[in-house]
Amino acid sequence: MKKIELMLILVLSCTQGFSQTKEGSTTEADEFWKTMPSFIPWGSFQGKAIDTINEVPIYAKSEADLLRQFYFKQEISYELFARYLREWGIVFWEKFPTDPRRFEWFKMTTVYYPPRYFADISEGARMMGQIRKNNGVVSIDTVARDIWKSQYVKFRNEFLTSTEVTDKDKEELLHSELDYPLKYHWRAKVSDKPDFKDWFEKANYFVNKYIPNLKDANQNISSRLLMSMASSFFQQKDDYGLNEDDLKLIIDLFEHSESMVFKRFSTQMKTLLKLQEEPLQMVAKTYKGSAFNLKDYRGKLVLVDFWTLGCSGCIAKMPEIARVYQQYKSKGFEVISACFIVGKNSSGEEIYKNEKDKIKEVYNKVGANWPMIYLERTPGEKKNIIWETYGFVGVPQLMLLDESGRLIHYNGDLLFSKGGLERLVEDHFKNKN
């Protein structure tokens, strides 16, 4: 891709903490640093309101109409800014290769404002405007992306080996290298897949460097985030273009890790995948106190909705579930709400006062008229057996089971795509007939 013309946006720099020269004097590097692009407000371009712009650069002309629409303004503004910032910083690094502020720019362009390199910014903006906005097949400027990859190696090496960069900043960079490829996996073609071997090597390094005594997936924020990323390979496999063989390779990588948490995760994912062949078993008590056995629902298409009282996203999903249930229950569609009981903390105090009563309130407010069960902790255990067996790292968790009780969809479009639940249920009954 032809290098983007540098847009020098004359606003106050948002950066802080860079080195100072003698009072009252400035260097060439200081003057150049002042020209760093600051974040462009949503819906503006070159510091002007979109509606007042008569001319835009040649690479943005096709977006002129889209820029006047709110969401497209946001996404296009971001992409333009991110590209300007990256191009500006490459020049700064080349001109002032010993200035410590180059590391500040590098962190901004990799951790906070990485470009997505859409070949057509308007097409990318349309994709970003969808509910499932972070993954998909879209035209990518692979030339520009690959040029940056080669430059990145040099910048990264200097960043990670410099004594001028704090350990915290290095940790943030390494964390972003794990997070970004999964959170924003845009594929130039359907056959593109994340490099999960490279991801695993970096994950192993991250654990050994920053969580050397990792014993539990919920040990701290870093461990929870890391395991959430790992589980996304299985939750969003279709988004990443992964097949069953890929998932088995990923499990094998985790199984041969030195980390006990990774080894445990491999066992949990094996167990999860077995649900495609063996029915899910679940026995519990309903909120009314009666016995519940999932086996009794064989012959039905069943959505199991795992949630907790403190999960606002879980509760926000329920009206959609209710709507689909009402529409398809006559065809044999059933819903089971499985609520994990949080109970007491390590000090013996209830985390939620009158937890079960509040769960009933949510259930009634949503207007749910399907079974709702409590999943309580096994005595002496921190988590419920279902949570531990299938490696849940958070909620909601949605499982769609066929008439034999086997898993046919796990999260993915069920959870992340607007209308995904209805589409999958409808497709199931169409294919069945």
Buried (B, 14 or more C-beta within 10 A) or exposed (E): EEEBEEBEBEEEEEEEEBEEEEEEEEEEBBEBBEBBBBBBBBBBBBEEEBEEBEEBEEBBEEBBEBBEBEBBBBBBBBBBBBBBBBBBBBEBBEEBEEBEBBBBBBBBBBBEBBBBBBBBBBBBBBBBBEEBBBBBBBBBBBEBBEBBEEEBEEBBEBBEEBEEBEEEBBBBBBBBBBBBBBEEBBBBEEEBBBEBEEBBEBBBEBBEEBBEEBEBBBBEEBBBBBBBBBBBBBBBBEBBBBEEEBBEEBBEBBBEBEBEBBBBBBBBBBBBBEBEEEBBEBEBEBBEEEEBEBEEBEEBBBBBBBBBBBBEEBBEBBEBBBEBBEEBBEBBBBBBBBBBBBEEEEEEEEEBEEBBEEBBEBBEEBEBEBBBBBBBBEEEEEBBEBBBBBBBBBBBBBBBBBBEBBBBBBBBBBBBBEEBBBBBBBEBEEEEE
